[in-house]
Amino acid sequence: MQKDTKNFIIDGKYMQFDSVSFKDLFTSGRKKADMSVLEYETELGEALSVSSNAIHNWRFGMNGPSDLETIKQLAECLDISDYMLLLKDGKENMIMQISERQKDSLKRIYDAVIEYLDKFQQSDGFNNYWHELCRQGVEPKNVENMLYEIAEAEQHKVELVLSKEYIELHKLPVYSLLEEFVYDDLGETYNGKLSYAYRFEAGVENIDGTRDTLTTDEDYTLALKKINDILEAYM
């Protein structure tokens, strides 16, 4: 039984490191390299900057790599063209019985995210505060910094709710996914989009008609989909 193995979201699906597949591929690679088990564990460990004991634990399902980049590097070391061969559907491992208190905790985090996203969308990604700050007499050179302060304050409200629910949720795999979402994805919704150029100058399209910057509505939709995907298995 696999223990303490991180779940990853890939194309909206929960995926998990597959120790059974790795064990088979490890055996094939070891025989091809004509090495002993210990020698091959050591070689893989050095290539991935982890201990040979970590490789041993991955083989026997005690845990797995903590990030997708390591899994991709492991696939290269094993001469595998598709790193997905080292992953399996993790949904069945995510669907578990959780207490009513934990469900309430997840709902509080979800509600905080929805409130943030609503303010984000209704304010055109916090850009509507630009005119209000100018009317208040804020110098144009300081407006951009104040917009970021407003956005960061709204994000911090969600971070605070997440932190308050640590005791109830930190042992669930979903908590690390929520941390990544709250600290990274929510920040990306407004990152680089509160400048004068973004607000008032026409966006530049690529030759193929695509844009490098998402609109507020696109950011809203992507963030909402991701939080729903994260919590789907629990709620």
Buried (B, 14 or more C-beta within 10 A) or exposed (E): EBEEBBBBBEEEEBBBBBBEBBBEBBEEBBEEEEBEBEEBBBBBBEEBEBEBEBBBBBBEBBBBBBEBEBBBBBBEBBEBEEBBBBBBEBBEBBEEEBEEEBBEBBEBBBEBBEBBBEBBBEBBBBBEBBEEBEEEEBEEEEBBEBBBEBBBEBBEBBBEBBEEBEEBBEEBBBBBBBBEBBEEBBEEBBEEBBEEEBBEEEEEEEEEEEEEEBEBEEBBBBBBEBBEBBBEBBE
